[in-house]
Amino acid sequence: MLKGIILAGGKGTRLLPATRVVNKHLLPVGKECKPMIQHCVEKMQQAEIHDVLVITGGDHFGAIAEFLGSGKNFGCRFTYRVQDEAGGIAQALGLAEGFIQSNDTMCVLLGDNIFALTMKTITNAWVGRQDSADAMVVLKEVEHPERFGVVQFGKKGEIIAIQEKPSVPLSNMAVTGIYFYDGSVFSVIRNLKPSARGELEITDVNNFYVREKKMVYFNMVGEEQWWTDAGTHESYIHANRLVTRWQN
């Protein structure tokens, strides 16, 4: 079974002062003023993913749980986990162990990702590649790759490495906050060592699968398949513009 995981933790410091009193994932986006996290939930609905785990920090857990509820209003079932401290995306994902059963795979969304492409298209690609891969990342060509994890391609078009926010990017193809894994990801996370900033990095997880030749990718191609994060003032404004134009 394909289950959903929405990672909605973090302090949102890059969106201060708005995030002083509200979790960034509850900030409104677009002319309909839907909270950011609702866009992720609706993507899960598009893919007919009915079991969704929401992982957030303790500071604003109550507000997120109050907004989402049990999932009844969204046609799904929510389970919640709290990341007690900022230990990185991979640490947060590790909290999903137990929610994901032995025969499950997972679709993981970072809560500040906003994109146009229907999730069903992406999940179909994942289902079709599972015989040859244990993980899949979603890529998008961007203007400022130094802000993201960036892929390096081999001669056959395969990913041979992922650089995290490189000063000299080897491509302009960014790893978006949309990931797919099977249950092996938890053993990978358990064997990670903290990075220089003291966190367990999702890029290290993805590079493990790259080295094992168990990583594939889906490429969002064209302007109509736009994607953005919304974690900074500039990208939050950009997300609002994109969503408003898309809703017209």
N, C-alpha and C positions, 0 to 999 in steps of 0.2 A: 504493500500500500504506500502511496506517496502522501506524506504528511507535510504540513507547513510549519515553518519557524520564522517568527518575526523578531528581530533583535532591535529593541527599542530602549536601550540603556544609554549610559553616558550622561554627562553634565550639561552638554549643549553650550559650552563656554564660548564657542565661536559665534553664538547667536545672542549673547548678552546685549542689552539688558532684558530682552523679552523672556529669556529662559530663567530669569531669577525667580520667578513665581510659577512657571508652567513648564512642563516637559516639552522639549522641542517637537516631539512627535504628535503633540496635540495642537500645534500651531496651524491655523487655517491656510489652505492652499487653493487658489483658483476662485472664480466668481461665485461658486457654490459654497465656498468657505468650509470645505470638508477638512477635518483634521488630517494632518500628514499621514498618520498611521492608518486612516481609513482607506487611503489609496492602496496600501499594501494588502489590506483585508479584501478589497474588491478584486485585486489581482488573484488572490487565492480563490475567490469565488469563480473567476473566469476559468480557472483550471480545474474546477470542481474538487478542490481540496477542502475537505470538511473538518478535519482534525488539525487544529492550529495551536501551536505553543507560542506564547508571547513572553519574552524575556526582557525585563526592565530593571532599573535600579530601584532601591527602596524609597528614595526621596519622593517620587511621584507615582509610585505603584498604585496608590488608592485612586488617583485621578484617572489613570489609564484603565484600570479595572472597572471604575464607575462608568466610563464612556463605552467600553466594549461590552461589558456585562458577560453573560454566559456564552454569547455568540448566537443566541436565538434570533436576534434582529438582523443578523447577517447570514443566516442559513448555515452556520457552522458551530463547532464546539471549541471553546477556548480553554486552554490550560495555561496557568501562569507560573513563572519561576522568577525569583529575585536574584539579581547579581549584586552581591553585597558591597563589592568594591570594584573600581575600574581596573580590571585585569586583562582587558583586551577582548577583541571579537572572538578569538578562538576559545578563550576561557568561558565566555558567555555561551557559545555553542555547546561546550562540554556539559552545560547544565541540562541539555536536552536528552542526555543518556537516561534511559528509563522510559521516557516518552516515546522514543523510537525503538520499536521491537525488532527482532532478528530479521524479519522479512521485509521491513520497511525501508524506503529511501526517503530523502528529505529535500524539500525546496526551501532555501534559506534566503530571506530578504532582509537587508538592512532597512530600518524603518524610515530613513530619510531619502530613500530612492524613489524617484518619480519618473515614470516612463509610459509611452503610448502603446507599445506593442502588446497585443493580448497575450496573457500568460499561457494560454492553452497552446499557442504556437511553440513557445519555449519548452513547456513540459513535454510536448510530443517529441521534440528533438531529443530530450533527455531519455525518454522511454525507448526511443529507437537506438540509442547508443549504449545502453547498459551492458550489453554483452561484451563490449570491448573496453569499458571504462568504469571506474569507481567514483569519478568526480567530473563535474562540468562547470566551467565558468562562462559567464556571458560578457562579451566584449563590445565596446563601442569606440569608434574613432572620435577623439576629442582634440580641442585646440590647445589645451594646457595639460599634457600628459604628466608633467612633473608633480601634479597634485594627487596622482592616483598610483595604484599598482599598475605597472606597464608590462606587457608581454614582449618577449623576444622570440622571434620565429626561426625555425630551422629551414633547411633547403626544401623540404617537402611541405612547408606550411604548417608544421606542427609547432606547438609551444615547447621551447627548450629551456625557458627560464622566465620568472616573474620578478621584476625589480619593484621595490616599494618606494614610491616618490623619488625617483632618480633625478639628480641634477642634470644629467645628460641622458635623456630617454633614448632607448634603442628602437622605439617605434612610437606611434601616436595612438596605439590601441590600448585603451584602459580596461582594466578588470572592473566591471560594475559591481554593485553590492547585491548581486543575484547569483547564488551558488546552488549546486546540487551535489549531494553525497550519498553514498550508501553507509551502512552502519560501521564500516571500518574507520570512519573519521574519528571516532572516540578513542581508539587505541593510538591513532596518530597524535591527537591532542594530549593524551596522557604522557607521551614521550617527548613533548616539546620542551625546550628550554626558554625561559623569558628572554625577550630582546633587551637591547641596551636601555630601553625606557621602562623595563620591568613588566612587560605585558606579553601574553601569548598571542602571537600574530597570525592572522588568517593567511597572510602571504606565505608563511612558513608551512602551513598546512597544505596549501595549494602546490608549493614547490615540491613537497614530498611526492604528491601524485604525478607531478611532471617528471621527476627523476625515475619513478617506477613505470613510466609510460602508461599510466592509467588515467590521464587527464585529457579531456576533449573540450571543445569550446563551441559556443553559438555566437555568431556575429550579428549584431543589430546593424543593418545596412540601410543607409539613406536617411534623409531629413525627416521623412514621415515616421521613422522608427526612432524618434528622439528619446533621449534619456538624460537625466541630470540628478545629481545629489542636491540636497537642500540644507546642507549643514553649515553654510556660511551666509553672511548677509547677502553677498553677491549671488550665490547660487540659489538662495531662497527666493530672491526677487526674480531671478531667471525662471525658476520653477513655476512661480505664479503666472508669469507671462506665457509660458508654454502651455500650462493647463488651461488658462483662460482662452487662449486661441484654439486649443483642442476642443473645448466645450462649446464654442460658438458654432 
